[in-house]
Amino acid sequence: MIIRLGYFSSQKKSEIVVARSWALNWK
C-alpha cells in the first residue's frame, strides 16, 4: 500500500511538471 501511494504521488508530481513545461512551451 505504501509503495502504491508513493507511486501515485510521484505520478501526480510528474504530471504537474509536464503540464507546467507544456504550458511554458505553448506560450
Residue pairs with C-beta under 8 A, 6 or more apart in sequence:
none
